[in-house]
Amino acid sequence: MGMFNSILVICAGNICRSPTAEYLLKDKLKGKSKESSADSDIKVSSAGLTALVGKDAETTATSIALTNNIDMSNHKGRQLNSALIAENDLILVMEERHLSDLLGQYPQARGKTFLLGKWIDDKEIPDPYRKSKEAFEHVYQLIERACAAWTKYL
C-alpha cells in the first residue's frame, strides 16, 4: 500500500461511524509509533457526505468509545469537500454506496478511496444512528476490527 501521511474517514452524518473510526485509528497509530522507532505521524480526520455540521459525536457512540478509552468529546461534524479530498492520501468509507456517491462527486478520489472494512472481507459498516445500544456496540466492534486490520498497512 505504501506510505500515507494523511487519512480521511467518511460516513454520512460524520457523528457516529467516521468519528469512531477516526479516533480509533489515531489511538492505534499512536500505539504503533511507540513500538517502533519510526514516528508514525499520520494525520487522521473525518467528514460526512451529508454532514451534521458542527454537531458533537452521537451520545451512544461517544459513551461506547469512552468505555474503550477512546475520547471523542472534541469532535464536531464537518462536510466533505474537494479540498479535503485533495489533501488526504487515503480515504476510507463505510459502505459501497458511499464509495459510489463519493467517486460520482469527486472522480479525483479514485485510486485512493477504499472501504474501511477492506481487510475484513470488504465488510460494510452499517449506520447505527437512532438504533439500539446493541447496534452501536456491534458497529464499534466492526470499526475496531477494520481499523486494527488497516494499521498493518499504514
C-alpha positions, 0 to 999 in steps of 0.5 A, spaced: 500 500 500 505 504 501 506 510 505 500 515 507 501 521 511 494 523 511 487 519 512 480 521 511 474 517 514 467 518 511 460 516 513 454 520 512 452 524 518 460 524 520 457 523 528 457 516 529 461 511 524 467 516 521 468 519 528 469 512 531 473 510 526 477 516 526 479 516 533 480 509 533 485 509 528 489 515 531 489 511 538 492 505 534 497 509 530 499 512 536 500 505 539 504 503 533 509 509 533 511 507 540 513 500 538 517 502 533 522 507 532 519 510 526 514 516 528 508 514 525 505 521 524 499 520 520 494 525 520 487 522 521 480 526 520 473 525 518 467 528 514 460 526 512 457 526 505 451 529 508 454 532 514 451 534 521 455 540 521 458 542 527 454 537 531 458 533 537 459 525 536 452 521 537 451 520 545 451 512 544 457 512 540 461 517 544 459 513 551 461 506 547 468 509 545 469 512 552 468 505 555 474 503 550 478 509 552 477 512 546 475 520 547 471 523 542 468 529 546 472 534 541 469 532 535 464 536 531 461 534 524 464 537 518 462 536 510 466 533 505 469 537 500 474 537 494 479 540 498 479 535 503 479 530 498 485 533 495 489 533 501 488 526 504 492 520 501 487 515 503 480 515 504 476 510 507 468 509 507 463 505 510 459 502 505 459 501 497 454 506 496 458 511 499 464 509 495 459 510 489 456 517 491 463 519 493 467 517 486 460 520 482 462 527 486 469 527 486 472 522 480 479 525 483 478 520 489 479 514 485 485 510 486 485 512 493 478 511 496 477 504 499 472 501 504 474 501 511 472 494 512 477 492 506 481 487 510 475 484 513 472 481 507 470 488 504 465 488 510 460 494 510 459 498 516 452 499 517 449 506 520 447 505 527 444 512 528 437 512 532 438 504 533 439 500 539 445 500 544 446 493 541 447 496 534 452 501 536 456 496 540 456 491 534 458 497 529 464 499 534 466 492 534 466 492 526 470 499 526 475 496 531 476 490 527 477 494 520 481 499 523 486 494 527 486 490 520 488 497 516 494 499 521 498 493 518 498 497 512 499 504 514 
